[in-house]
Amino acid sequence: MGIILVIGSIVGGLPNYLGFYNTTTMIIFSILAWLIGLFSSGYQLRILEFSIAGINELPNFDKWGELFINGIKYFLVGFIYFIPAIIIMVISVLALLASLAPYMADPNLLNSMTDPSVLLSNVAVEGIIGIFIALLYILIIFPVLAIALAHLAYTGEFKAAFRLKEILAKMSSIGWGNMLVWYIILVVMFLIISIVGGFIIDFISFLLGMGSVSTGRIINSILSSLILYPYLFIYIQRSIALAYISGDKEPQ
């Protein structure tokens, strides 16, 4: 999975590395990187499936066609669940940019933006509130999305990820208090691994880059994709699976 992520990272950043700043070129390479990343998403779904089945070892990285199709399913489920947040975020950002446009066009008005009272009285507060609501929605919906993906992996049916009655029943069987504790631990561990791992990789990239910012950035991207992100993804999927099957256990 790390190699797949490295290839996707290189393909996605290729226009910048080669100095191709044409918008069309960047979009094309971004799409190619996304398509490559679908293999990683498909493998994550396979990890969910194996873990729910009680298999502790990592699954083989094979059956590429199946991985790609499952990656599309994985992406679509997340995208559909996040549609409300995406819509709110787009509208809010557009409102915010529209409110800032006069300031950016007039140097005199731009200077007044340093005054918080002027800024808050003129900037579209609705835009800021909208962004906050979108982020809050993502925060709340993630546990539901996690169990929905696990339900997809368990049943093998794409539509199972949207059977909210079954998903909420599963979350209830796990226990709402247990779900909350699991979610907090998942976020805390994710932050710890990301921060500590990121710091180590930053330090190694600096040493290997010999002080060159561009070289260090490339090394950082490769090491993160090869080492850090795979373990984070594996940890997240394994954690989701164990939470999912915990609802099947009889109370002691």
PLY file of the C-alpha trace (Angstrom):
ply
format ascii 1.0
element vertex 252
property float x
property float y
property float z
element edge 251
property int vertex1
property int vertex2
end_header
0.00 0.00 0.00
2.89 2.31 0.74
4.27 1.87 -2.77
0.84 2.63 -4.25
0.61 5.79 -2.15
4.13 6.83 -3.20
3.27 6.40 -6.88
0.07 8.41 -6.41
1.95 11.13 -4.57
4.61 11.36 -7.30
2.02 11.43 -10.09
-0.05 14.08 -8.30
2.96 16.28 -7.67
4.63 15.72 -11.05
3.40 19.02 -12.60
4.95 20.96 -9.71
8.19 18.98 -9.86
8.52 19.61 -13.60
7.31 23.21 -13.46
4.07 22.58 -15.36
1.67 25.04 -13.76
-1.01 24.75 -16.44
-4.39 24.25 -14.73
-5.53 21.56 -17.15
-2.31 19.59 -16.69
-2.57 19.77 -12.91
-6.19 18.61 -12.98
-5.33 15.64 -15.24
-2.46 14.50 -13.01
-4.61 14.98 -9.90
-7.26 12.70 -11.40
-4.60 10.12 -12.26
-3.29 10.26 -8.68
-6.85 9.81 -7.38
-7.38 6.77 -9.62
-4.15 5.22 -8.33
-5.25 5.95 -4.77
-8.41 3.89 -5.31
-6.29 0.73 -5.03
-5.31 1.85 -1.52
-8.96 2.51 -0.64
-9.92 -0.92 -1.94
-7.22 -2.51 0.19
-8.50 -0.65 3.25
-11.95 -2.10 2.62
-10.32 -5.55 2.40
-8.64 -4.94 5.78
-12.10 -4.19 7.21
-13.49 -7.38 5.69
-10.65 -9.58 7.00
-10.68 -8.03 10.47
-14.45 -8.44 10.81
-14.01 -12.08 9.80
-11.58 -12.51 12.72
-8.40 -12.69 10.64
-5.51 -10.94 12.40
-3.04 -10.99 9.51
-3.00 -8.38 6.78
-4.70 -9.55 3.57
-2.74 -10.08 0.38
-2.40 -7.17 -1.99
-3.75 -9.00 -5.02
-6.84 -9.20 -7.26
-6.25 -5.69 -8.55
-9.56 -5.43 -10.37
-11.42 -6.22 -7.16
-9.30 -3.70 -5.25
-10.11 -0.98 -7.78
-13.87 -1.66 -7.73
-13.88 -1.75 -3.92
-11.89 1.49 -3.91
-14.64 3.13 -5.96
-17.25 1.82 -3.51
-15.20 3.09 -0.56
-14.87 6.53 -2.14
-18.55 6.80 -3.12
-19.78 5.91 0.36
-17.60 8.59 1.93
-18.51 11.13 -0.74
-22.27 10.56 -0.37
-22.13 10.82 3.41
-20.12 14.05 3.13
-22.33 15.68 0.46
-24.14 17.98 2.97
-20.78 19.18 4.34
-19.39 19.68 0.83
-22.42 21.78 -0.23
-22.32 23.89 2.92
-18.55 24.35 2.64
-18.68 25.44 -1.03
-21.48 27.94 -0.41
-19.74 29.30 2.69
-16.36 29.72 0.98
-17.98 31.45 -2.00
-19.85 33.80 0.35
-16.63 34.51 2.23
-14.69 35.22 -0.97
-17.48 37.46 -2.26
-17.40 39.49 0.95
-13.61 39.84 0.78
-13.51 40.77 -2.91
-14.02 44.54 -2.36
-11.16 44.60 0.17
-8.79 42.79 -2.14
-9.60 45.14 -5.02
-9.18 48.39 -3.07
-5.83 48.94 -1.23
-7.48 51.47 1.10
-10.11 48.99 2.18
-7.46 46.26 2.46
-5.64 48.28 5.13
-8.85 48.51 7.15
-8.98 44.72 7.45
-6.38 44.92 10.20
-9.11 46.36 12.41
-11.06 43.38 13.81
-14.24 45.42 14.31
-14.24 46.51 10.68
-13.43 43.01 9.49
-16.17 41.32 11.50
-18.74 43.93 10.56
-18.15 43.52 6.83
-17.03 39.95 6.27
-19.89 37.53 5.67
-20.31 36.05 9.14
-22.67 33.54 7.57
-19.75 32.16 5.59
-17.68 31.59 8.72
-20.63 30.02 10.51
-21.29 27.81 7.49
-17.71 26.52 7.49
-18.00 25.76 11.21
-21.29 23.88 10.63
-19.71 21.84 7.83
-16.77 20.86 10.05
-19.14 20.02 12.90
-21.19 17.82 10.56
-18.04 15.93 9.49
-17.09 15.44 13.13
-20.53 14.04 13.99
-21.08 11.91 10.89
-17.67 10.17 10.90
-18.64 7.40 13.39
-21.75 6.68 11.32
-19.64 6.59 8.15
-17.13 4.26 9.83
-19.81 1.73 10.81
-21.41 2.13 7.36
-18.12 1.14 5.69
-17.76 -1.80 8.08
-21.33 -2.84 7.24
-20.42 -2.71 3.55
-17.35 -4.87 4.19
-19.37 -7.35 6.29
-22.29 -7.78 3.89
-20.44 -7.21 0.62
-23.39 -5.08 -0.55
-22.86 -1.47 -1.56
-26.40 -0.45 -0.58
-25.82 -1.86 2.92
-23.71 1.22 3.67
-26.90 3.32 3.44
-29.25 1.18 5.51
-29.29 3.69 8.33
-31.68 1.64 10.45
-29.27 -1.31 10.47
-26.25 0.94 10.98
-27.82 2.76 13.94
-28.93 -0.58 15.38
-25.34 -1.83 15.15
-24.07 1.34 16.87
-26.68 0.84 19.58
-25.55 -2.77 20.10
-21.96 -1.55 20.46
-23.18 0.98 22.99
-23.32 4.75 22.52
-20.94 5.27 25.42
-18.52 2.74 23.96
-18.82 4.43 20.56
-17.91 7.77 22.11
-14.91 6.33 23.97
-13.77 4.51 20.82
-14.09 7.68 18.75
-12.09 9.77 21.22
-9.33 7.14 21.47
-9.23 6.81 17.67
-8.82 10.57 17.21
-6.22 10.88 19.99
-4.14 7.97 18.67
-4.42 9.32 15.12
-3.11 12.70 16.27
-0.27 11.15 18.30
0.87 8.91 15.43
0.54 11.76 12.92
2.41 14.32 15.01
5.20 12.06 16.27
5.58 10.26 12.95
5.44 13.53 11.05
8.12 15.07 13.28
10.45 12.08 12.77
9.93 12.10 9.01
10.45 15.88 8.88
13.79 15.45 10.69
14.92 12.60 8.43
13.83 14.53 5.33
15.83 17.56 6.47
18.96 15.45 6.96
18.61 13.59 3.66
17.68 16.78 1.82
20.96 18.38 2.86
19.20 21.67 3.60
17.43 21.87 0.22
13.77 22.77 0.77
12.54 21.27 -2.52
14.51 18.03 -2.08
13.41 17.75 1.54
9.79 18.21 0.52
10.02 15.40 -2.03
11.71 13.06 0.46
9.10 13.96 3.07
6.27 13.14 0.67
7.83 9.78 -0.25
8.57 8.72 3.35
5.13 9.80 4.56
3.40 7.87 1.78
5.64 4.83 2.18
5.71 4.55 5.97
3.38 6.86 7.90
0.11 6.84 5.93
-0.12 3.05 5.45
0.14 2.39 9.17
-2.37 5.14 9.91
-4.84 3.70 7.42
-4.32 0.16 8.70
-4.80 1.32 12.29
-8.01 3.18 11.44
-9.59 0.28 9.51
-8.56 -2.28 12.12
-10.00 -0.08 14.87
-13.29 0.37 13.00
-13.58 -3.39 12.44
-12.95 -4.23 16.10
-15.54 -1.66 17.16
-18.01 -3.16 14.67
-17.66 -6.75 15.85
-17.73 -5.71 19.53
-21.47 -5.21 19.09
-21.83 -8.95 18.40
-20.40 -10.00 21.76
-22.72 -11.14 24.51
-22.56 -8.97 27.66
-20.57 -10.58 30.46
0 1
1 2
2 3
3 4
4 5
5 6
6 7
7 8
8 9
9 10
10 11
11 12
12 13
13 14
14 15
15 16
16 17
17 18
18 19
19 20
20 21
21 22
22 23
23 24
24 25
25 26
26 27
27 28
28 29
29 30
30 31
31 32
32 33
33 34
34 35
35 36
36 37
37 38
38 39
39 40
40 41
41 42
42 43
43 44
44 45
45 46
46 47
47 48
48 49
49 50
50 51
51 52
52 53
53 54
54 55
55 56
56 57
57 58
58 59
59 60
60 61
61 62
62 63
63 64
64 65
65 66
66 67
67 68
68 69
69 70
70 71
71 72
72 73
73 74
74 75
75 76
76 77
77 78
78 79
79 80
80 81
81 82
82 83
83 84
84 85
85 86
86 87
87 88
88 89
89 90
90 91
91 92
92 93
93 94
94 95
95 96
96 97
97 98
98 99
99 100
100 101
101 102
102 103
103 104
104 105
105 106
106 107
107 108
108 109
109 110
110 111
111 112
112 113
113 114
114 115
115 116
116 117
117 118
118 119
119 120
120 121
121 122
122 123
123 124
124 125
125 126
126 127
127 128
128 129
129 130
130 131
131 132
132 133
133 134
134 135
135 136
136 137
137 138
138 139
139 140
140 141
141 142
142 143
143 144
144 145
145 146
146 147
147 148
148 149
149 150
150 151
151 152
152 153
153 154
154 155
155 156
156 157
157 158
158 159
159 160
160 161
161 162
162 163
163 164
164 165
165 166
166 167
167 168
168 169
169 170
170 171
171 172
172 173
173 174
174 175
175 176
176 177
177 178
178 179
179 180
180 181
181 182
182 183
183 184
184 185
185 186
186 187
187 188
188 189
189 190
190 191
191 192
192 193
193 194
194 195
195 196
196 197
197 198
198 199
199 200
200 201
201 202
202 203
203 204
204 205
205 206
206 207
207 208
208 209
209 210
210 211
211 212
212 213
213 214
214 215
215 216
216 217
217 218
218 219
219 220
220 221
221 222
222 223
223 224
224 225
225 226
226 227
227 228
228 229
229 230
230 231
231 232
232 233
233 234
234 235
235 236
236 237
237 238
238 239
239 240
240 241
241 242
242 243
243 244
244 245
245 246
246 247
247 248
248 249
249 250
250 251
